[in-house]
Amino acid sequence: MEHPDQKYIDALVTNNAPLLEDLYRKFSGKIKRMVLQNSGTETEAADIFQDALLSIYNKARSQQFTLTCPLDSFLYLICKNRWMNELAKKKSRGVTFRDPDGYTPVNEDSFRLAEECSLLQARNGLLKEKLSELGESCRRILNLSWSGKAMDEVAAILNVTYGYARKKKSECMARLIELVRQSPQFNSLKW
């Protein structure tokens, strides 16, 4: 499923100046902060950002490329990987990567990560869709148990016995799994 940020990928290919300005305004600051907080300069941050956009442009121009996750995350992963490679080349300095946004170091190919992000979003979407097809009591017991509450707490909240709560949760999970597996999307999501 195409993410709304695909418009920025299209803007790269078509050289749509207003959208490209919007892209730079929205996304370059985060990359600049990441590079500056990790032994870099503004010039290096600009180069990393530009290189990432060029990679995306080349990928989009050479083949049909559809963005399926937020461009913010996708760009950040590409830039972070490139900057970590640059830091590794500069072995004269110690490499301590501080990440203010809480992202963890990633060494895999960024395009594969974007596909995994998209797959996870699609799986979550299917799960939410099928959860909504369950009855109110099933949705309630599953949501309560998924929120981290112990089953005895769930039983007390629902004003049922512990045994009934466990049995009901098990039945609801089985029904949810059945609905997900029956979905035409199930096989394409590589569960």
Residue pairs with C-beta under 8 A, 6 or more apart in sequence:
1 68
1 118
1 121
1 122
1 125
2 66
2 67
2 68
3 67
3 68
3 69
3 70
3 71
3 118
5 67
5 70
5 71
5 72
6 66
6 67
7 19
8 19
8 20
8 22
8 23
8 67
8 71
9 56
9 60
9 65
9 67
9 71
10 16
10 19
10 60
11 19
11 20
11 23
12 20
12 23
12 53
12 56
12 57
12 60
13 57
13 60
13 61
23 53
23 71
26 72
27 49
27 71
27 72
27 75
28 45
28 46
28 49
30 72
30 76
30 101
31 45
31 48
31 49
31 52
31 75
31 76
31 79
32 42
32 45
32 46
32 49
33 100
34 45
34 76
34 79
34 80
34 83
34 99
34 100
34 101
35 41
35 44
35 45
35 48
35 79
35 83
36 42
36 45
37 98
37 99
37 100
38 83
38 87
38 96
38 97
38 98
38 99
39 87
39 90
39 93
39 95
40 48
40 83
40 86
44 83
44 86
48 79
48 82
48 83
48 86
49 75
49 79
51 82
52 75
52 78
52 79
52 82
53 75
55 78
56 65
56 75
56 78
59 65
59 111
67 74
67 114
68 114
68 115
68 117
68 118
68 121
68 122
69 114
69 117
69 118
69 121
73 114
73 117
74 110
74 113
74 114
74 117
76 101
76 103
77 103
77 106
77 110
77 113
77 114
78 110
80 99
80 103
80 105
80 106
81 106
81 107
81 110
84 95
84 97
84 105
84 107
87 93
87 95
87 97
88 95
97 105
99 105
106 113
119 189
119 190
122 185
122 189
123 189
123 191
126 180
126 183
126 185
126 186
126 189
127 176
127 180
129 183
130 176
130 179
130 180
130 183
131 139
131 142
131 176
132 139
133 179
134 142
134 172
134 175
134 176
134 179
137 168
137 172
138 168
138 171
138 172
138 175
138 176
140 158
141 154
141 158
141 165
141 168
141 169
141 172
142 169
142 172
142 173
142 176
144 153
144 154
144 157
144 158
145 151
145 154
145 169
149 157
151 162
151 165
151 166
151 169
152 162
154 165
154 169
155 161
155 162
155 164
155 165
158 165
160 168
180 186
180 191
